Amino acid sequence: MDVNTNNGNSVPAHDDAKIDYKIPKECKAGVVVNEGPNFSVRVEMVPVPDPAPDEVLIRLNVTGICFSDIHFMAGDLDLPAMSEFGVRSPGHEGAGVVVKIGANVNNWKVGQRAGLKPVWSTCGNCTLCWSGKEAHCPHSIHTGIMRAGSYQQYVVSPARYTAPIPDGVSDYLAAPIMCSASTIHRSLVEANFQPGNWVVFPGGGGGVGIQGVQVAKAFGLRPIVIDAGVEKKQLSLSCGAEAYVDFKETKDCAEEVIRIADGIGAHGVVVTAPSAYATATTLVGTRIGAKIMCIGLLAPKGSVIFGCEPSKYCFQNLTISGTLVSNMMDISQSLDLARRGLLMPVYTVYGIDDLPKAVEKLRRGEVVGRAVVDFNK
C-alpha cells in the first residue's frame, strides 16, 4: 500500500506501451457477497466480456473506490439493487487502455488510454443529453449498478461514450477524476459562482473535498475548508484553500466563516458529506443570492432531511440545488486541469488482492485521500 500526495502528472502510474494486449478468458474482479447491510467483497476470477459491435474493451490498470460503491453494495439508497441487473462488481472510476474494438467502432484504436465513468451510457437523443445534463437522461445506464463496474479488470464501454485520457495524467489520478473531481466540477459550473466568490467546503480536507478545493481555486474562487487537525490544515492550504477552520478548535464555525467571508457569509457551500447538512445554511450568513450545492449520493434513504425556514429562501434569494455526476465535458475539462498541474492527487494505493481491505477501510472512514486499486500490483 502506497500513499501519494505529490503531483502525479510527473510520475506515470503505468507504461501502457509495455502492456501485452493478449486478452485472457478470465480476469480478476472484486465481487459483492451477501449484497445488503452485511455485504462483503472478495476477489474472484470472472469471464472477460467481448465488446458488442459499438463497444470497446478496456483493460483497466486502476480503479478508484468511491463511497457510492458502499451504498450500492449495501443497498441503502432509493435505487434498484445491483443483483436486479445481474451485476456483481461495482465501481465507476476506471482508467486503462483499449485492447479490443467492436466491429462498428471507428473512433478508437487499440492502445488508446480510456476511462470508465459513473454513467455508462445515455440515449444521446433527448434535450437532457443535448444540454449537458445527460446524467439525468431517463434512459441512462449507470456503471457499477446496471453494468459491470471498474472493480473488474476487463470491462466494455460504448465507444461513443467512453472518456479519452490525455497523456500527462497518471492512471492513479485519472481514475478518481472519472467521478469525484469531475462531479465537483459539474456542481461548480451549475452554481455559476463568480471569480472572487467565497465557497465553503465542509470536510474539505477529505478525498472528495480536497479535489473540490483545487477545482474551485482553478475557477478563481476563494475556498474555505472546515475540517479538523494540523495535517488537513496543511494539505488544504497547500491545495489552494484561502482559509481553514478547525471545527474541533473553533467554538462557532459559522461565525468564523462569516468573519472570513467579508463579515457577510459565503457565496456558496459545497456539501460532500451527510454530516455537513446540519449547518450548511448557517455558513452563508446574510449573503444575498448564496447557493448551497448538494453533491452526489451522500446519505442512506431517510437519514437526512435538509432545508430551512421559507423566509430565508425569500429574503436572501437563497438557492439549494443538487447535482448527480459529471457530463463528458466536465470529465474532459477536469482531466485538462490535471494535465496542467492544477489538480494534485492525494491517494492511497492498494493491490488488487487488497481490494476487500480497501473497501472496508473506506467503509470505516480510514482512507487517506482517495483509495485507488492497481490491478497490476
N, C-alpha and C positions, 0 to 999 in steps of 0.2 A: 504494500500500500504506500503510495506517494502523495504528499500534499504539495501543491504548487501555488504560489502567489506571485509568480513572475510573469512577464509578458510572454505568452505562449506563441506569439507570432514568429519569434526568432528561433523557436525550438520545435520543429515539426514533430507531431506525435508519431507519424509513420511515413515510411518511404514507399508509396504505392507502386513506384516503378520496379520494385524488387518483389512484389507480390506475385505468387504463382496463381494464375486465374483458372487453374483446373478446378472445376466445380465438383464437389463431393456429393454423394447421395444424401448424407445426413450432416447436420451441424449442431453445435451446442446452443442451448436456449435455456433461459430462466423461465420456468413454468409455474403457475399458481397451483397450489394444492389446497383443497378444502376451502374453496372460494367463499368468502364471508368474513365475519368479525374475527375468526380464529385462523385466518389463512396463513400459509407459509409458502416459501419459494424454494424450489430445488432446481438444479441444473440437470438437464436431460439431453439426449440426442433426439432430434426431430428431423423429419424429412425436409430436404431443401426444395422449396417450391420452384415451379417452372413458370417463367413470365408468359402471360397471355399476349396476343398479338400487339396490344397497345401499351404494354408494360415493360419495365426494365427490372432486372435482378440486381440487387445491391448486396455486396459483401461488406457488412459493417465492420469497421475497426473499433468503433467506440459507441456505447450508448450512455446517455445521461440517465439519471434516476430522478424523477420528479415526484413530489408528494401526491400529485394527481394519480400516479400509479397505485399508491397505497389506497386511495379512495376507490379506485376501480376494483382492486382485488378484495377490499373489504366490503364492497357493495353498499356503501353508506350514502351515496348520492342519489338524487332523484333521476336515475338513469337505468336503462336495462343492464342486466348482468352480462359480463363477458361471455359466460357459458351459453347465453342465448344465441350468440353468433358463432359458437364453436371455437372461440379464441382462448388460448391458454397462456400466451405470452403478452404482457402489457408492454409499455414503453413507447415513447413518441419523440425521442431525442437521439436520432441516429446519424452517424457520419461514417462514410465509407467510400466505396468505389463501384462503379457499374461493371459487372462482369459478364452480362448477357443482355441482349436486347430482343424484344419481340419482333415478329415478322413485319409489322407495320411501322415500326419506330424508325424515324429518320432524323430526329433532333438530338440523339445521344449516341455516343460511341463508347465501346468497351475501354475502360481505363480512366474515364472521366470521374471526378470526385462528385459525390451526390449525398444529399441528406434526406432522412425520413423525418417527417414533422407531424404535429398533432392532427391536422386534417389530412386524411389520406386522399380524399377525392371530393369534388363537388360536381354539380351538373354543368357549370360553366355557361349556363344559358338562362339565367334569371337576373333580375335587377340587383339582387344582393351580390351575386358573383361579379356583376359588371361595375359595382360601386365600391369594391374593396371590403365588403362585408361577407365574403364567401364562407367564413366560419359559421355563419348563421343560415347558410343555404339549407332549405328544407330537405334537400336530397344529399347533404354532406355525409360522408363516411369518415368515422373517426378512428385514428390509428390506436392500437392497443386495447380497443374495446370491441370494435366491429371488424377489424382486420388485425392479423398478427403484427405485434409491435416490435420495437427495437431491442427487446431482451433476446430476440432471436437473431443469430448472426447473419443469415441469408434471408432477405425479405424482398418482396416485389412491391413496386410502386408505379402508379400511372405515369407514363413518360411526359405527358403534358403538364403534370402537376408535381414534378419532382424538383427539389431545390438544388441548383448547382452550388458547389462550394469553391470559392476562388483560392488560388494559390496565395500563400502568405498567412493563412488561417489554419492553425493546427486542428486536428480532429477533436482533441480534448476541449477546445474552445468552441468549435463549430457545432458539436452535438448539443450542448445546452442552449446555444443560440436558437436552435430549431423551436424551442418553447420559451424558456424564461426571459431571455433578453429581448427577443422579438415580440413577445407578448406585452412586456412593459413598453416597448416602442409603440405598439398599436394604441395602448392606453394614452400615452403622452400625445400622440398625433390626434386622437379623437378629442382629448381635452382642450387642444388648441391653446395651450399656455403660451405666453409671450416671453421672449428673452428678458431676463432680469427678474422673472417671477420667482417667488419663494415656493418651493414644493417640498413637503414633508414626507419622509419615508419611515414610518414606524417599523422597527425591526430591520432597518436598512443595512445593518452590519451582517445580515444573513446572506445565503447564497443567491436568492432571487433579488432581494433588496439592493445588494451591492452592485448588481448589474444595472438595476434601475437608476442608481445614483450616477453611474458612468454615462448612461444614455442621456439622462437629464442634463448632465454637465455638457455633453456634446451638443445638446439643443440650446445651450446658452442660459439654462435655468440655474437657480441657486438652491441646491439641495440641502435640506436639514435632515439629519439622521437622528432617530430616537432609538437607543439600544443601551446595552449595559457592558461595562468593562473597558479597560485601557486598550486591550488588543483590538476590539471592534472600533474603538475611537480612532486608533492609529490607521487601521485599514480604511475606515470611512473617509477620513481626511485625505489619505493618500490617493483615494479613488475619486476625489472631487467634491466631497461634501464641504459646504462652506461653514457649517456649524454642526456640533454634536451635542446631544442632550442625553445624559446618562439617567435613565429612569430610576435607578437604584440610589442615586445620589441627589436627585432633584426632587424637591418637595412637591412642586406643581409643574409638570411638564408642559401643560398647555400655556400656563403663564409665561414660562421661559421661551417657548416657541413664539408667542405673541410679541414678547420683548425683542427677540431677534428679528422678527419679520416686521420691522418698522413700527413696532408698538401697535400694530393693527391686527395682524394674523396672516397666516399663509394664504397664498393664492390657490393652493391645491394640496391635497393629501392623496397619496397613492397607497392603498391598503392591500398588502400582500400576505397578511396573517389574520386569522379569525379574531385573535385577542385585541387587535387594533381597532375593531369596530366600536368598542365601548367608548372610546374617547375621540374618535376621528372628527366629529363635528365641533369639538371644543378647540381644535388646533387652528381653525380658520378665524377664530376670534370674531371681529366685526367686519372682516374683509368682504366688500360687496363683490358679487359675481364669483365667489370662490367655488371650486369644484372638488368633489371627493370622488375618486375613481376606484371602483372595486374591481379587482383583477382575478380572473381565473376561477378555478373550482377550489374554494378555500375551506369550506366547513361542511360537515355532515348535515344532511337534511334536518331541518327543525332545530338546529343547535344555536343559531344566531338570528335575531330579528334586529334590523337596523333602520334608524330614522331619527327624526326629532320633531319638535313642535312645528306645525304647518306655518306658523307666523315667521319662523326663522327662514324657511324657504322663501317666503314672500318678501320680507323686509331686507334680506341680504341677497336676494336673487341667487340663492344657493342651489347648486346642481349636484345631485348624487347620481352617478352613472356607472354602468358596468361594461366591461369588455371581456371577451372569452379568450381567444387566442389570436395569433397574428394572421395576416394575409401574406401572399407571396412577396409583395413589395416590402413589407416590414422585415421579412427574413433577409431579403437581398440587401436592404439598407443597413440592417444590424450586422450582417457579415462584412459589409464595407467598413463600418466603424471599427470592427476588429482588425481588418486588413490595414487600416490606417493607424493602428495602435491606440485607438481611443476606447477600447474595451479590454480591460485587463482580466485574464482568467483567475479565478480563485476556486480551486477544485481539489478533491481528494480522489486518487486513482486506485481502483481495485482490479484485480484479475478476474476473469470470467468465473472461475470456480468460487470466488468470494462474493459473487453477486448476492446470494441469500443473506450473507452477513451485512453487506452494504444496505440492503433493503431494511433489515431490522434496525440498523444504526440510524437510518433516516427516520424510520417509524418512531424511534425514541428521541429524535431531535439531537443526535450526537454527531452529525456530519459537519465537517469544516467546509464552508463554501458549498459548491455543488459536488455531488457524487457522480463520478464517471467510471464506467467499467470498460476495460480494454480486453477485447476478445482475443488479442494476440499475446496477452500476458499469461 
